[in-house]
């Protein structure tokens, strides 16, 4: 792989990582829970990334729409699918946190 191609790949990888980080912050951004420095970085990214702006718009519309639907009107299948999705996300986050704690414990123990 030549140098220009490597540089393009690195830029695309960094951009994708930045977009992933941005989308993970959307709920906190909309609820006003971002620290000022994080909020500045978030809005700076939005100024240069139309994909994330569109994602944010879609997210806002989804939240607004779902809040307007009475719970009893949501079919049991949809409710189950959403709950399964959220449980998977929570379990994944818990597994990552546990792995990080184990690594931290191992690193700490190796220095004692």
C-alpha positions in Angstrom: 0.0 0.0 0.0 1.5 3.3 -1.0 1.8 6.3 1.4 -1.1 8.4 0.0 -3.5 5.4 0.2 -2.4 4.8 3.8 -3.0 8.4 4.7 -6.5 8.3 3.2 -7.2 5.1 5.1 -6.0 6.7 8.4 -8.2 9.8 7.8 -11.3 7.6 7.0 -10.6 5.5 10.2 -10.3 8.6 12.3 -13.5 10.1 10.8 -15.4 6.9 11.4 -14.2 6.8 15.0 -15.2 10.4 15.5 -18.7 9.7 14.1 -19.1 6.7 16.4 -18.1 8.8 19.4 -20.5 11.5 18.3 -23.5 9.2 17.9 -22.8 7.8 21.4 -23.2 11.3 22.8 -26.4 12.3 21.1 -28.8 11.4 24.0 -26.7 13.4 26.5 -26.4 16.3 24.0 -30.2 16.5 23.6 -30.7 16.3 27.3 -28.1 19.0 28.1 -25.8 16.6 30.0 -22.5 17.1 28.1 -19.6 18.9 29.8 -18.9 22.2 28.0 -15.7 20.9 26.4 -17.4 17.8 25.1 -20.3 19.8 23.8 -17.9 22.1 21.9 -16.2 19.1 20.3 -19.6 17.6 19.5 -20.9 20.7 17.8 -17.5 21.2 16.0 -17.9 17.7 14.6 -21.5 18.4 13.5 -20.3 21.5 11.5 -18.1 19.2 9.4 -20.1 16.0 9.2 -23.5 16.1 7.3 -24.0 12.4 8.1 -24.0 13.0 11.8 -26.3 16.0 11.4 -28.7 13.8 9.5 -28.4 11.1 12.2 -29.1 13.7 14.9 -32.2 15.0 13.0 -33.5 11.4 12.6 -32.8 10.7 16.3 -34.8 13.8 17.4 -37.7 12.9 15.1 -37.7 9.3 16.5 -37.7 10.5 20.1 -40.5 13.0 19.4 -42.6 10.4 17.5 -42.2 7.6 20.0 -43.0 9.9 22.9 -46.3 10.7 21.2 -47.4 7.1 21.0 -49.4 5.7 23.9 -47.8 2.6 25.4 -50.9 0.5 24.8 -50.7 1.2 21.1 -47.3 -0.3 20.7 -47.6 -3.9 19.6 -46.1 -6.6 21.9 -43.7 -7.7 19.1 -42.3 -4.2 18.7 -42.0 -3.8 22.5 -40.2 -7.1 22.7 -37.8 -6.2 19.9 -36.9 -2.9 21.5 -36.4 -4.4 24.9 -34.2 -7.2 23.5 -32.1 -4.6 21.6 -31.7 -2.5 24.8 -30.9 -5.5 26.9 -28.1 -6.5 24.4 -26.7 -3.0 24.6 -26.8 -3.0 28.4 -25.2 -6.4 28.6 -22.5 -5.4 26.1 -21.7 -2.3 28.1 -21.6 -4.3 31.3 -19.3 -6.8 29.7 -17.0 -4.1 28.5 -17.0 -2.5 32.0 -16.2 -5.8 33.6 -13.3 -6.4 31.2 -11.9 -2.9 31.8 -12.1 -3.5 35.6 -10.3 -6.9 35.2 -7.5 -5.3 33.1 -7.2 -2.4 35.6 -7.0 -5.0 38.4 -4.3 -6.9 36.6 -2.3 -3.8 35.8 -2.6 -2.6 39.4 -1.6 -6.0 40.8 1.4 -6.2 38.5 2.8 -2.9 40.0 2.4 -3.9 43.6 
